[in-house]
């Protein structure tokens, strides 16, 4: 986005990319459908940025979700609003949009230098490693958009943190965001259910309730509702060493309705078959219930006791999944290091944008919107600097 705005303003722009091709993480983001932004009102949209809301507000007000949709439409990639309010290209995938975008940039004269790994500065020149040689590049202004540390094989490996710290730039520790969490499953449970979803549940933590579907992994859980709560869960684990997440296995039924359904005679049915027949509980959901330390006693629970547990099955989270597997990254360049044009105050002429800044947001279109908005803001900051 920054390259496009700068080129349209008549600037000579060169994009340096350490991978053999462009937009690898953008393509990964669109693997299950490219969620560009969200259609909700600003009153709900802006608080999604949590502690960085004040910082992000003027940036997103300057490059709004409506502007992002208009930009995609102008590239021939018309968008639509899904039932959840999320915005997608009608083609749904990222690749058609990326191809149209790169073609536009080429027509604007933007040059691309692939397989260039940034090493830092030497005598005010940018130094890149290219084909086992060092290449020095002089620039009137520089925009760093190097990502966080999730999915490093796609290019965002976090190696830039040391370079900037050596320049006395404050870097907040990089942490996984929109991530899965670790749970000490029993061998029986993880061997049987890893890779399977538990559908139509609701997660509860600190008074926040998020419905959806979770995925069982060998080491814990993932999924949309987990990602939505990931900031609060991650911070609780950092403070207390663990976090207790509650799972409502039947959010479509009240506790009273479950109690009534569970008063049905069990007869000769096993406990698991009884749960399947009485309340239509799926096999993975039953397995989740049976991960409780007192599993041997559950069959003797009264209907009210069992109903209460089904509405709030406790899971102890012991840690986050590795940052390499996280959807995005928290931490990065401290926002106090930037001026209003996203220039580093200690490095005049050097700007930064995207995920390498210290902001985070949930999935749902907020991440890409934030990246586009910071890129646009940095581009305008560079134009003002050069003028």
N, C-alpha and C positions, 0 to 999 in steps of 0.2 A: 504494500500500500504506500509506504514512504517513497519507494523508487518511482512509482507511478506519479505521485503528486510532484515530486522534485523534477522529474523529466518533463511533465506538463508545464512546469514553471520555467523551463529552458535550461535547467542545470544538466551538466554531464554526469551521468550516474553509472557506476560500476558496482555490481553485486558480487561479492566473494562468498563462495559456498564450499565447505570442506568436503561434501559428499560428491559423488559422480553425477548426481541429478538433483533437480530443484524440487522443493515442496514435499519432501518425504513425510514429514510429520503432518502436514496438511492432508496428504492422502490417507494417512493412518487415521486421522480424525474423522474422515468421511467413510471409513470402512463399513460402518453400519448405517450410513446415511449422514450426509454432511449437515450438521445442525449449526447453521451460520449465526443465528441470534434468537431472540425471544420477542414475542409480540406484546408482553404484558406492559402495563402502565409504568412510568418512571417511578412512581411511589413504591412499587414493589420491586422494580428492576434494580435500582441503584443500591438498596440495602443488601443485595446479593453479594456485594464486594466487601462486606464485613468491615473490618478495621480500616480498610483502604477506601471506604465509600467517599469520604471527603476528597481524597486525592483523585479518585476516578470520575467523580461527578462532572467536573468541567470538561474532561476529555470526551466522555460519552455524550454530553450535551452538544459538543462540537462535531461529533461524528456519531450520529444516532443510529439505532436499529433501522429506521426508515431509510436513512442515507445508505446504509450497507445493502439493504434490499434493492434500492435503486441502482447502486453500483453493479450488483450481480445481474439485474435485469438488462442493464446497458451492455453487458458482456454477452447477452443472448441467453442468459441462464435465469429465466424467470423463477421466482420463488413462490412458495405457498405456506400457509399457516396450518400446522397439524392440529389434531384435536386437543393436544396438551398445551397449545400456544407456541410451541417451538416452530422455528422457521427453517425450511429446507429448500434447496433448489428442486424444481420439478423433475429434473433428471435424477435427483436424489444423491448421486455420487459426486465425489470431489474432482475426479479426473477431467470431466468436460469443462468445468469452471477453471481449473488450473491451466488447461491447454489454451483456452480463450484469453486468459489473463496474461500468460507468457507471450502469446502472439501480440497482444496490445503493447506490452513492454518492449518487445523487439522493434515494433513499428515506431515507438517513441525514441528509439536509439539507446535503450538501456543495454549495457554490455554485461555478460555473465562470465565469471571466471570460476570454473569448477575445480574440485580437488585441491583447493587452497586452504590450508590449515593455518589459522591465525596463531601467531606465537607471542604477539605483543608489539611493543614499540622499540625503536632504536633511533636515536637522534631525530625524534619527531616524525620518523617514517613508520608506517605500518610494516610489520615483518610477517610474511607468510612462508610456510613450507610447501613447495610445489615440486613434485618429481624429485624428491630428496635434495632439493636446493632451496636456499633462502632467497626470497624475492622481496625487495623493498619497494614500498608504494607511498608516494606523497599524496596527500589529500587536503583540500581546503576545509572539509568537514567530514566527520565520520559518524555513522549510526551503527551502534552495536545492537543486533537483534539475534542473540545467540541461544535463546531458550533457557530452560531450567536444567534439570538433570534426569528427567524421566525419558524412557525410551532412547538411551544414548546411542544405540546402533543406528538411529535415524539422524543423528547429528548433534543433539543437545546433550552434551556430556558434562556440562558444568566446569570444564577446565578453565574457563575464563575467570572464575572467582579468584584464583591465586594471582592472575595477572593484574586485576583491578585492586586487590588487597595490597599488592606491592606498590601501587600508586596512592595508597592511603585512602581508598574508597571503602566505606563501611559496607560490609556484606552480611546480611542476616543469613543464618544457617539455612541451607536448602533442605527442605523436608517434603515427604510425599504428600500430595493433596489429591482428592478424588481417588482414593486408594482403597484397597481391600485391607482386612485386618486378620491377625493371627488368633487362632483358637486352638487349644490343646484337645483336639478330637480324639476319641478312642480309635484304635486301629480298625475295629469292626465298622464303625460309622464312616470313616474317611475312605476305607477301601470299597465300601458299598455305594456311597453317595457322592463322592467327589466328582465334580463335573455335571451334577444334576441341579436343576433349579428347585426352589421351594416357592411356589407361585401363590399369588394373592394373599400376601401377609402385610403386616404393618410393623415398622420398627419404632421403638420409643426410647428416647434418651433426653434427660434434662427437660422434660415437659414438652419436647418436640416429637410429633408423630408423623412418620413418612410411610405411606403405603407403596406397595410395588412387589417386585420379585427379587429374591436374592439367589445367589449362586454359591453352592458348596464347593470349596476347593480342598486340596489335600491339607493345606495349612490353616484354613479359616473360611472367611466369607467375602464375597464381592457383590456388586450389583448397584443399580441406581439408588435405592434407598440408603445403602451403606455409604455411597459417595456423598449423598446429600448431608449426611451427619458426620462426615469424615473429619472436618475441622474440629468440631467439639470433641469427638472421640479421641482424635490424635492428641489434642491438648490435655485431655483428662489423663490419658496414659502417661504423657510426659510428666504430669504433676504427681499422679498417685501410683504409677506403675502398672495400672490396669484400669479397665472401664467395664461396667456392667451394662450391657445392652439388653433390652426386653423385646421379645418377638410376640406379636399377637398372631397366632396361627389361624384364627377365624375372625378377621376384622369385620366381616359381613354379618356376624351374629353378636348379640349382646351376651353378657355373662348370664343373665337370666334365661335367655333362649338356649344357651349351651347347657345350663343346668337342667332344664326341662328335657332336652334331647338325650342327655346322659342318664336320665332316670329310666330309660328303656331297659328292660331285663336283659342281662348279659347272657344268660343261659350257659351253653357250653362253649361259647366263642372265646378265643384267646383275646388278650387285652388289645393287641394290635388290630385284629379283625373287628373287634367291637368298636374301636375308634373309627375304622373305615366305614362301617355300616351305620353307626349312630350319628356321626357328624361329618361324614365324607372327608375324612382327613387323609391326605396323600401319604404314600410311603415315606418320602423324604421328610415330610413334616412330623410323622410319627417317630422317625429316627432322631430328629432334632429333639423332640420331647424326651426320648429315652436317653439322651446324653446327660440328663440330670443326675447328680451324684446319688440321689435316693431313688433311682429308677426301679429298684426292686419293690419299693413300697407303693408305686403309682397305681397298681392294679387294685389296691385297697382304699384308694382315695374315695371319699364321698363325691357325689355329683357336684355339689357346690365347690368343694376343694379342687377338683379336677378342672372345672370350668374356669376358676380363678387362675389356675396355672396356665391353661391354654391361652388365656388373654394376655399373659405376661410371662413368657418362658425366658428365664435369665440366661444370657450367654456372657461369659467372661472373656473379654478381649485383652490379650497380653502384649500386643504390639501391632505396628502397621506392617503391611506388606512392604517389600523392598522398594525403594524409590525408583528403581529401574522399571518396575511394572506399574507404577502409578500413572494415572491419566495426565496429571499435571504436577506442578511443583509450587510449594510455598517457599517464602524466603527470597533472597536475591539482593539486589542493590537497594540499600535503605532509601526510602523516598525522600528523606531530608537531604540526600546528596544531589538532588535534581532541582533545577530551576523550573519555572512555569512552562518552558519550551522543551523540557526533558533533556536539557544539557547538564552534564556533570559539572558541578560548580568548581571542582578542583582540576578539571581538565577542559579548558575552554575549547570549543569546537568538536567535542566528543559527546554524542547523544546516545541514549539507550531507550529501548522500547520492548514491549512484549513480555514474555514470561520471565525474563531475567530481572524484572523489577519486583519489589516486595509487595505483591498483591496476589490474591487468590480468589477464586469464585467457583461455585458448583457447576456441574455439567448442566446443559439445557440451553446452550447458545451464549452464555455469559463469558466463557473463556475466549472464544473467537472474537466476540464483540470487543472485549477488552484489548485483545492483541491488535485488531484493526484500528481501534480508536487511539491507542498509544502510538502506533506507527504513523497515523495521520498527524497527530500532535507533534511528534518529533520532526516530521517533514516540514511542517510550518515553522517549527523552531529553527531548523537549519536555514530555511529561506530568510527568516528575519536576521539570523546571525550573519549570513553571507552578504546581506544588504546593508 
